[in-house]
Amino acid sequence: MTQVEQNTILIVDDDAEISAALARGLQMQGYATVSESSVGAALIRFRETRVSAAIVDVMIGDESGIALVRSVRREGNSKPVLMLSALSEIEDRALGLDAGANDYIVKPFSFDELVARLKVQEKRSDSPEKPALVLDPQARVIRSPGGQVTLTEREFSLLEILVKHEGAVLSRGEIFDTLWADEGTSSENVVDVYIGYLRKKLLSLSDFGFQIKTIRSRGFILEPLKTQ
């Protein structure tokens, strides 16, 4: 088995210029990088190389980055995976998260934001503690040692998105596109309405160790509460 030191990021993209740019930027941040341009080669790399995280494009030539992530998760690899996607690929973002991606970054993106999201996922991956917030999609219930709350289907979907992107700011547009765009709802204000529903229903959200914060002019973020 090939051994690679910690803080090594696997880049999977068939665009050599994008791969090279990502590699240069990550190396300036203190990471080592390895790159692959096909699903088959990336799968072998995942199996045989010790990497701390991966950045995977949705489309790898004629192949699917989503299928790659699904295969990686099926094989038991739990390392963080960030997926890259074009803005119009709303349905692919949802599919990628369902396949096991930890986060989705829309092109064009800020490299600083990519690094920040990468560090959030690495920190979560390195933490051995059981999450304070446990989501039960079948019962639409969230649980923790502090109690449990039952949500409506839409409230649960909204909270699930926030949890999957913990530590990252999600804009109203991103949330709206994921949950409401296909239903003909015309106003992004519906996002604020359901954020309000969640906050009202989860008055004891602090029992679960999290808070939903509004970031002015940017959107919403789920953050862990700081302990005193």
BELGICOR-V329818 format. One record per helix or strand of 2 or more residues. SS is the DSSP state (helix for helix, strand for strand). FROM is the first residue (numbers start at 1). TO is the last residue. Records with the same first field share a line. If there is no record, write none. Layout:
SS: FROM-TO  FROM-TO
This chain:
strand: 8-12  32-36  53-57  59-60  63-64  80-86  103-107  134-136  141-144  147-150  210-215  219-224
helix: 16-28  39-48  65-74  90-99  111-126  153-164  172-179  181-183  189-201  205-208
